[in-house]
Amino acid sequence: MTALNYLRRRSGRALQFLQPHKYNVCNNLRLFLRNESSFVPKRVLIVSKLSRYHFEKMREPEMTDEQLRVKLEQRGSDYDMIWASHVSNENVKYQVTEVLRKLNIEYKIINRDNLNSSNFSWADLILPIGGDGTLLLASNMIFDNTKPIMGINSHPERSEGYLMLPPKYTHCIPDIFEMLRAGNYKIIMRRRIRTTIMGDDIWDPPFHTHEKARIIGGEKLYTQHLSKEVLYNLPKERRLPWLALNEVFVAETLSAKTSTLLIKLNNEEKYILTKSSGICVSTGTGSTSWYKAIVSVTPQTIREILSFMKEKRQFSKEEVDKIASTFNDSLAYSPDELRLCYVIRDMIISDALPVSKYLKPRGFCDKLTVRSQSYDAGIVIDSGIAVPFNFGTTAVLETYPEDSLRCLSLLE
C-alpha cells in the first residue's frame, strides 16, 4: 500500500468517526486514535449462570411454579428474589444475543450443566453472564493466557460482581461491543495458581462443591475413558487441569475436623507441622475475596485491642472504624503480581505447637508446598472443583505468567 493510499484510508476512517454520534467530537478523536487495537470477536461463547430457579426446576421437574414457590418458602427461601434473579439473567442473555445477531457475530450458549472444553477452544471471546461465580467457573476451562474473557453482571442489584464489568453496562449491552471495536478497553493479566499433586490415588475423580454427587463437564478430563487397570499404571505426579483465579483451599472435607498438614514455603527443606481449619492460598485477585474475609478485623476487635493500651483514652467510633477499614483495605494487592498470599485458618498454637519462625499464620510466598496428614481432605479450587487430598499426598502451589487469565476491562 502506498503512503497516499494509506493516508486516504486513515482520513476516511477519521471522517467516519467524526460524523454525528452519541459521543462528542473529543470522544470520537480518542476512539479513532485507539482504533488500531480494535477487537471485534468472530465467535463468542456465552457462559450463562445456572440460576437458582433453573436449578430448583431441574430438581423438581414435575412441580408447577406455584408448587415450587410453596416448597421453597417452606424451606425459608425468598422465592420472589430467586425469580427476579432468574428473570434478570434471562433478560441480559437475550439482550446480548440480539446484539450479537445484529453484529453478525457467531455465538453459543452453555451453562454449568453442559460445560465442554471444545466450546472454549472454538470461541475467541468468553463472555460469562451472571456473577463472579460464573466467571470463575468459565476461567477454570481456559488453559492459557491468550483467550480473552469479559463478564457481564446480570443482576447488579443483588450481586457485587467484582470481576465483572461495572453495573452500568448491564443496561447498555450495545456499548460493550462498540467500545471493544473502538479499542476503548484494557487488558488485565490476572495471575492464577497452578496445582501439581504427587502421591497415590491422585487420579481419583473430583467433584463440584455446588453439587457434591455430580461431576460436571470437563472434570473427568483425564479419567473418563480409563479402565481401573490403566488407572493403576498412571504417573504418581499430576498437574491439575484447573487454574485457580481466586484461591486454593486445602482442608478436611468435614469443616468441624482439625486439618493436619505439613507446610513449607518457597524452597525450604523442612516441612512444618500445622493443625488448623485449613490453609487458603490466594492470588492478587483473590486477596479481595475469601482471603480478605478470613484475615479482616472488625471494629469490635480493634476497640478491644485498644482498651489494653497503657495510655487510657476514648477512641471515637470514627477512629476505630478508620483503623479497621485501613487495615482491611491494605490486604489487597495487584492481580498481576506473581507472588501468592496465604493464611492458615484458625491455626492452633500451643506449647506443643508453637509459632515457627519459618512459618507465620499468614504471609507471602512464591511457592507453597503442603503434604496431607489427613484422611478425608480435599483441595478446593475457586470454591468449586474439589480434588481428594488424603494422607501422604503432596501439593505444590505456584504461579507462572503463561497461566494468567486475559481479562478485558472497558475504559471509563
C-alpha positions in Angstrom: 0.0 0.0 0.0 1.4 3.4 -1.0 1.7 6.2 1.5 -1.0 8.2 -0.3 -3.5 5.3 -0.2 -2.7 4.8 3.5 -3.4 8.4 4.2 -6.7 8.3 2.2 -7.8 5.2 4.2 -7.0 6.8 7.5 -8.7 10.1 6.5 -11.8 8.2 5.5 -11.8 6.4 8.9 -11.3 9.7 10.7 -14.3 11.3 8.9 -16.4 8.3 9.7 -15.7 8.6 13.4 -16.4 12.4 13.3 -19.9 12.1 12.0 -22.8 12.9 14.4 -22.8 10.2 17.0 -23.7 9.6 20.6 -20.2 10.5 21.6 -18.9 14.1 21.3 -16.1 15.1 18.9 -13.4 14.7 21.6 -14.5 11.2 22.3 -14.6 10.4 18.6 -11.0 11.6 18.3 -10.0 9.5 21.3 -11.7 6.4 19.9 -10.1 6.9 16.5 -6.6 7.2 17.9 -7.2 3.9 19.8 -8.7 2.1 16.9 -5.5 0.3 16.0 -6.3 -2.1 18.9 -9.9 -2.7 17.8 -11.3 -6.0 18.9 -14.3 -7.5 17.1 -14.8 -11.1 18.1 -16.0 -13.6 15.5 -17.1 -16.3 17.8 -18.5 -15.6 21.3 -19.1 -18.3 24.0 -21.7 -17.2 26.4 -21.3 -18.9 29.8 -24.7 -18.3 31.4 -25.3 -18.5 35.2 -27.3 -21.5 36.2 -29.9 -19.6 38.2 -31.2 -20.9 41.5 -34.7 -21.0 39.9 -33.5 -23.1 37.0 -31.6 -25.4 39.3 -34.7 -26.0 41.5 -36.8 -26.6 38.5 -34.3 -29.3 37.3 -34.6 -30.9 40.7 -38.4 -30.8 40.7 -39.4 -31.1 37.1 -43.0 -32.2 37.9 -43.8 -29.2 40.0 -45.7 -26.2 38.8 -44.3 -22.8 39.6 -46.8 -22.3 42.4 -45.9 -25.7 44.0 -42.3 -24.8 43.7 -42.9 -21.4 45.4 -44.7 -23.1 48.3 -41.9 -25.6 48.8 -39.1 -23.0 48.6 -40.9 -20.7 51.0 -41.4 -23.6 53.4 -37.6 -24.1 53.4 -37.1 -20.4 54.2 -36.1 -19.2 50.7 -37.2 -15.9 49.2 -39.0 -17.1 46.0 -39.6 -13.6 44.7 -35.9 -12.8 44.9 -35.0 -16.1 43.2 -37.4 -15.5 40.4 -36.2 -11.9 40.0 -32.6 -13.0 39.7 -33.6 -15.6 37.1 -35.6 -13.1 35.0 -32.8 -10.6 35.1 -30.3 -13.2 33.9 -32.5 -14.3 31.1 -33.2 -10.7 30.1 -29.4 -9.9 29.9 -28.7 -13.1 28.0 -31.5 -12.1 25.5 -30.1 -8.6 25.0 -26.6 -10.0 24.4 -27.7 -12.5 21.8 -29.8 -9.8 20.0 -26.7 -7.5 19.8 -24.5 -10.4 18.5 -27.1 -11.2 15.8 -27.1 -7.6 14.6 -23.3 -7.6 14.5 -23.3 -11.0 12.7 -21.2 -12.5 15.4 -21.5 -16.2 15.8 -22.3 -17.4 19.4 -23.0 -20.4 21.5 -24.7 -20.5 25.0 -23.7 -23.0 27.7 -24.1 -23.2 31.5 -22.8 -25.2 34.4 -24.8 -28.2 33.3 -23.2 -28.7 29.9 -19.7 -27.4 30.0 -17.4 -28.7 27.3 -13.8 -27.8 26.7 -14.2 -27.9 22.9 -16.6 -24.9 23.1 -13.9 -22.8 24.8 -11.4 -23.8 22.1 -13.9 -22.7 19.4 -14.5 -19.2 20.8 -12.3 -16.1 20.5 -14.1 -14.4 23.4 -15.5 -16.0 26.6 -18.5 -14.0 27.9 -19.8 -15.1 31.3 -23.3 -13.7 32.2 -24.1 -13.9 35.9 -21.8 -13.1 38.8 -18.3 -13.7 39.9 -19.0 -17.4 40.4 -19.9 -17.7 36.8 -16.7 -16.0 35.7 -14.7 -18.3 38.0 -16.4 -21.3 36.5 -15.6 -20.2 33.0 -12.0 -19.4 33.9 -11.5 -23.0 35.1 -11.9 -24.1 31.4 -9.4 -21.6 30.0 -5.9 -23.2 30.0 -3.6 -20.4 28.6 -3.1 -16.6 28.6 -4.3 -15.9 25.1 -8.1 -16.4 25.4 -9.8 -13.2 26.4 -12.7 -13.2 28.9 -15.1 -10.4 30.0 -18.1 -10.8 32.3 -21.5 -9.1 32.4 -23.2 -8.8 35.8 -26.7 -10.0 35.2 -28.2 -8.8 38.5 -26.1 -6.0 39.9 -28.9 -5.1 42.4 -28.1 -8.3 44.3 -24.6 -9.2 43.2 -21.4 -7.1 43.7 -19.7 -8.7 40.6 -16.2 -7.6 41.5 -14.7 -9.5 38.5 -17.5 -8.3 36.1 -18.0 -5.1 34.1 -19.4 -2.2 36.0 -23.2 -2.4 36.6 -23.9 0.4 34.1 -23.1 -2.0 31.2 -25.8 -4.4 32.3 -28.3 -2.0 30.8 -26.1 -0.8 27.9 -25.1 -4.0 26.1 -24.5 -2.4 22.7 -22.0 -0.1 24.2 -19.8 -3.0 25.3 -19.1 -4.2 21.7 -18.9 -0.6 20.4 -16.1 0.1 22.9 -14.3 -3.1 22.0 -14.5 -2.2 18.4 -13.2 1.3 19.2 -10.3 -0.1 21.2 -11.5 1.6 24.3 -10.5 -1.3 26.7 -7.6 -2.5 28.6 -6.2 -6.0 29.3 -5.6 -7.2 32.9 -3.4 -10.3 33.1 -4.7 -11.9 36.3 -2.4 -14.5 37.8 -3.7 -17.9 38.5 -2.4 -20.7 40.7 -1.1 -23.9 39.2 -1.5 -27.0 41.4 0.7 -30.1 41.0 -0.1 -33.1 43.2 2.1 -36.2 43.9 1.4 -39.5 45.5 -1.1 -42.4 45.4 -4.7 -42.1 44.4 -4.2 -38.7 42.8 -6.3 -39.7 39.8 -9.5 -40.2 41.9 -12.4 -38.3 40.3 -13.1 -34.8 41.5 -16.5 -33.3 42.4 -18.0 -29.9 42.4 -18.8 -28.3 45.7 -22.1 -26.9 44.4 -23.4 -30.4 44.0 -21.0 -33.0 45.5 -22.6 -36.1 43.9 -22.3 -34.7 40.3 -19.3 -34.4 38.1 -19.8 -31.6 35.5 -18.4 -31.5 32.1 -14.6 -31.5 31.8 -13.9 -32.6 35.4 -13.1 -36.1 34.3 -10.7 -34.7 31.7 -8.0 -37.4 32.3 -10.0 -40.3 33.7 -13.3 -40.7 32.0 -12.1 -43.2 29.4 -9.6 -45.0 31.6 -10.1 -48.5 33.0 -9.2 -49.5 36.5 -6.1 -51.3 35.2 -4.9 -48.2 33.3 -5.5 -46.0 36.4 -3.2 -48.2 38.5 -0.4 -47.5 36.0 -0.8 -43.7 35.8 2.1 -41.4 36.9 2.5 -40.5 40.5 2.6 -36.8 39.6 -0.3 -34.9 38.2 -0.7 -31.3 37.2 -4.3 -30.4 37.8 -6.1 -29.2 34.7 -7.8 -26.3 36.6 -6.1 -23.0 37.4 -7.3 -21.0 40.4 -8.1 -17.4 39.7 -9.0 -16.6 43.4 -7.6 -19.2 45.7 -6.8 -22.8 46.5 -8.1 -24.1 49.9 -6.7 -27.2 51.5 -8.6 -28.8 54.4 -10.6 -31.7 55.8 -13.8 -32.2 53.9 -15.8 -32.0 57.1 -15.1 -28.5 58.3 -15.6 -29.4 62.0 -12.5 -31.7 61.9 -9.0 -30.4 62.5 -6.8 -30.3 59.4 -3.3 -31.7 60.0 -1.0 -30.5 57.3 2.8 -30.3 56.7 3.7 -27.0 55.1 6.8 -25.4 53.7 7.4 -22.1 51.9 9.4 -21.5 48.8 12.5 -23.7 48.7 12.7 -24.5 52.4 14.0 -28.1 53.1 11.9 -28.9 56.1 8.1 -29.2 56.5 6.4 -27.6 59.5 3.5 -29.5 61.1 0.3 -27.4 61.5 -3.1 -28.0 62.9 -5.9 -25.7 61.8 -9.1 -25.3 59.9 -7.2 -25.4 56.7 -5.0 -23.2 54.6 -6.1 -20.7 52.0 -3.6 -19.7 49.3 -4.6 -16.7 47.2 -3.7 -14.6 44.2 -3.9 -10.8 44.0 -7.4 -11.2 42.5 -8.4 -13.4 45.4 -6.9 -11.1 48.0 -10.2 -9.1 48.0 -12.3 -12.3 48.3 -12.1 -15.2 50.8 -8.6 -14.4 51.9 -9.8 -10.9 53.0 -12.8 -12.4 54.7 -10.6 -14.7 56.8 -8.0 -12.0 57.7 -10.1 -8.9 58.1 -10.6 -7.4 61.6 -13.8 -5.9 62.9 -14.2 -2.6 64.7 -15.1 -4.6 67.8 -11.7 -6.4 67.7 -9.9 -3.1 67.2 -11.7 -1.5 70.1 -10.9 -4.4 72.4 -7.2 -4.3 71.5 -7.0 -0.5 72.1 -8.5 -1.0 75.5 -5.2 -2.6 76.6 -3.2 0.5 75.8 -1.4 2.0 78.8 -2.4 5.4 77.7 -6.1 5.3 78.5 -8.2 7.4 76.3 -11.5 7.1 74.5 -11.4 6.4 70.8 -14.3 7.6 68.8 -16.4 5.3 66.6 -15.0 7.1 63.5 -11.4 6.5 64.6 -12.0 2.8 65.3 -13.8 2.3 62.0 -11.0 4.1 60.2 -8.3 1.8 61.7 -10.3 -1.3 60.8 -11.0 -0.2 57.3 -7.4 0.9 56.7 -6.1 -2.5 57.8 -8.6 -4.4 55.8 -8.0 -2.4 52.6 -4.3 -3.0 53.0 -4.8 -6.7 52.5 -5.4 -6.4 48.7 -2.6 -6.4 46.2 -2.4 -6.2 42.4 -3.9 -9.1 40.4 -0.9 -9.1 38.0 1.7 -9.9 40.7 3.2 -13.4 40.6 3.5 -13.8 44.4 1.0 -15.7 46.5 -0.5 -14.8 49.8 -1.6 -17.4 52.3 -3.4 -17.7 55.6 -3.6 -20.7 57.9 -7.2 -20.6 59.1 -7.7 -20.9 62.9 -4.1 -22.0 63.4 -3.7 -24.0 66.7 -0.9 -22.5 68.7 0.2 -24.2 71.9 3.3 -25.3 73.8 3.3 -28.4 71.7 2.8 -26.4 68.5 4.5 -23.0 68.9 4.6 -20.4 66.2 7.5 -21.3 63.9 9.9 -18.6 62.8 9.8 -20.1 59.4 6.0 -20.2 59.0 3.8 -17.4 60.3 0.0 -17.7 60.3 -0.2 -15.6 57.2 2.3 -14.1 54.7 3.6 -14.0 51.1 5.5 -16.6 49.2 6.5 -17.6 45.6 5.6 -21.2 46.1 3.9 -23.2 48.8 4.2 -27.0 49.3 1.7 -28.8 51.5 1.6 -32.5 52.4 -1.6 -34.1 53.8 -1.7 -35.8 57.2 -5.5 -36.1 57.0 -7.7 -39.0 56.0 -10.7 -37.2 54.3 -9.2 -33.9 53.0 -9.6 -32.1 49.7 -8.0 -29.4 47.5 -10.7 -26.9 46.5 -10.1 -24.6 43.5 -12.0 -21.3 43.5 -14.6 -22.7 45.9 -15.8 -25.0 43.1 -13.9 -28.0 42.0 -12.6 -30.3 44.8 -9.9 -33.0 44.4 -9.3 -35.7 47.1 -6.1 -34.9 49.1 -5.5 -37.6 51.6 -2.7 -38.9 53.8 0.8 -38.7 52.2 -0.3 -36.7 49.1 1.7 -33.6 48.3 0.6 -30.5 46.5 2.8 -27.7 45.1 1.1 -24.3 44.5 2.8 -21.7 42.3 2.2 -19.2 39.6 3.5 -18.8 36.0 3.0 -15.9 33.6 1.8 -18.3 30.9 -1.1 -19.4 33.2 -2.5 -15.9 33.5 -6.1 -15.1 32.6 -6.5 -12.4 29.9 -9.4 -10.2 31.3 -10.9 -7.4 29.3 -12.0 -4.3 31.1 -13.7 -1.3 29.5 -12.2 2.1 30.0 -14.3 4.8 31.6 
